[in-house]
Amino acid sequence: MSFFKRKKNWIFDMDGTLTIANHDFDAIKRELEIPLDTDILTSLSKLSKEEAEKKHTQLNGIELKIAKSSIPSPGSSELLQEIKTQTNNLGILTRNSFSNSIETLKATGLIDYFDSNFIFCRERAIPKPNPEGIFRLMDLWKANPMETVMIGDYVYDLDAGSAAGVETIYIDPTGTFPFRESATHCIRELGEILNL
């Protein structure tokens, strides 16, 4: 049986996975005036409550602009269509905010594939690489880790998947795969999943 047929529960990262990556994280960090060597959410979590709230509001504004101009990854709608026809579960685990996740899915035309109860973002779960969001989705679906897969474009996605005991698919359109060690499978575009 093919990999595709064996998996019943599909969890996708959003930016850079379902969409073409267009976040310049260093530019965002400079705009927020936070350190370049630490990820954004970690930096904000170390600020005073007041300062963190201000920066989160600013971050939401920056990300909303990016969300509205999101472009779907090649092969994303074909893959999601195929997953849907198999009566599988579809979820998203993103470090983005819920409202910006919805805007991104609308802009890319992928919104109809996802139930909003299965979109886990930074307000709904401890951000990746913590596996909490994957465990919560599997609980909601009464899912077996053997039948579940996490798909993403960054080491945090792969580490979250490994920590949750599920297989991972690493997407990197450049084909360089710097985090290959952390992934079960490597692909350059989503359509390849159908032939794994």
N, C-alpha and C positions, 0 to 999 in steps of 0.2 A: 504493500500500500504506500502511495506517495506521501511525502512529508505533509503536503497540503491537505490531503484527505484525513490524516491522523489528527490534525489540530482542530479543536472545536472552539477555543477561546483565544481571541486575537486582541492583543493590547498594543496600541501604537503610541509612540511619541508623536508630537504634532509638528513643531517647527523643525524643518530640515529633514523630516521623515515623510509625513503626508504632504508637506509643502516644500517648495524649493527654499533652501536656507537663505534668509535675507536679514538676519540679525547680525549687526556688527557689535559684538559684545564689548570690545574695548572702547568703541565710540560711546556706547551707552554708559559704561563706567565713568568715562571722562565727563559726560554730561551730568551724571549724578554726583561727581566729585568723590568717588570711592576708589579704593586700591585696585590696580589693574591685575594684581596677582592672585586675587581671591574671587570666587564666583559671586554674582550679584546678591543672591538671596542670603548667602552666608554673611556677606558684609553688612547687609541691612539688618540682619538679626542681632548684630553686635552693637547697634546704635541705641540711643535712648528712645523710649517709646514715642515721644513727640517727634524727634528727628526721623525715626524710622517711618512714621505715618506720612510725613511730608515727602520723603524719598519714594515711598510706595506709590503715592498719588502721582508723583512725577514719572515713575517707571510705568505705571498703567497708561499714562498719556503717550509716552514714547512707543510702548508696545501696541497701543490701539492704532496708531498711524501705520505701523508695520503690518498689523493684522488686516487692515482694510486693503492693503496692496498685495496680499498673499496670493501666490500662484500654486496650483496643485502640482505635486511631483508627477513626473511621467509615469503612467500606468496605475496611478492611485485609484481612479474611479473604476477601472476594469477589475482591479484586484478586489476592491470593496464589494463590487457587484457580485463577483464570484463567491466571496465569503458569505454574503447575504443569501445567495441561492442555496447554500448548504445548511441553512438554519443554524448558523453558528452565532456565538456572542462576539460583539465588537465593542471595544472600549478604548479610551484615550487616557494616557497618563502623561501630564505635562507640567513643567515648572512655571507655565504661564498662568494668568488669572482666568477665572471662569468666563467673565464677560468677554475678554479678548479671545478666548478659545472659540466662543460662539461666533464672534465677528470673523475670525480666521476661516472657520468652516463655511460660513456664508459666502465670504469672498471667493473661496476655492470651489464652491458648488458641491462640497462634500457633506453638508449639514444633515441631509436626509438619511445618511447611513448610520448616524449615531443617536442613541437615546441619551438625553442630557443627564440622566441618572448614572450613566456609565462614563461620564467625562470627569476624571479626577485631576484637579489642578491644585495650585499651591494653597488655596483656602480649604481644600477638602482632604488633603493627606500631607504627611511630612514629605517634603520634596525629595525626588530621586537624588542621590543613589539609595536613599532609604527605600526598602521594598514595600512599605505600608500600603501604598495605593494598589499594588498588584494583589496583595493578600486580601484587601477589601473588595476588589473586583471579583476575585475567585470566590470569596464568601457569598457575594450577591448572586453569583451564577451557580453556586454549589459545584464549583469546577475542580477538576483534578489537575494538578501541576503537569502531569505527563501530557495532557491534551491542551496545554496553554503555551502561548509564545509571546515574548516581548520583542517589539521591533523598534529600533532607534538608530540615531546617527552619532551618538556620543557615548563615551565610556560610562556616564551616569546611568544611561538606559540599560546598558549591558550588565553593569554591576547590580542594579536593582533586580533585573531578571535572574541573575545567578543567585543572589541572596534569597529570592523567593522560590528557588528550585525549579525554574522553568527554562526552556530553551530560548536562545536569543538569536535575533537576526540583525546584523549590523549593515546599515545602508551607507555607502560612501560612493557618490557618483564619480569621484576622481579615481577610484580603484586603488588608492594607496593604503587604506585600512590601518591607520596607526594604532588602533585598539583591537586588532585582530585576536590577540591572546585572550581577550575577555568574551569573545563571541562564539556561538555554536556554528553559525553560518554567516557568510559575507556575500553581499549582493551590491551591484551598482545601481539597479533600479527596481522598483517594487514589483514590476511584472515578472521578474525572475523567480519570485516566490512560488508561482504556479508550477514551475518545473523543478523545484528542489527535490 
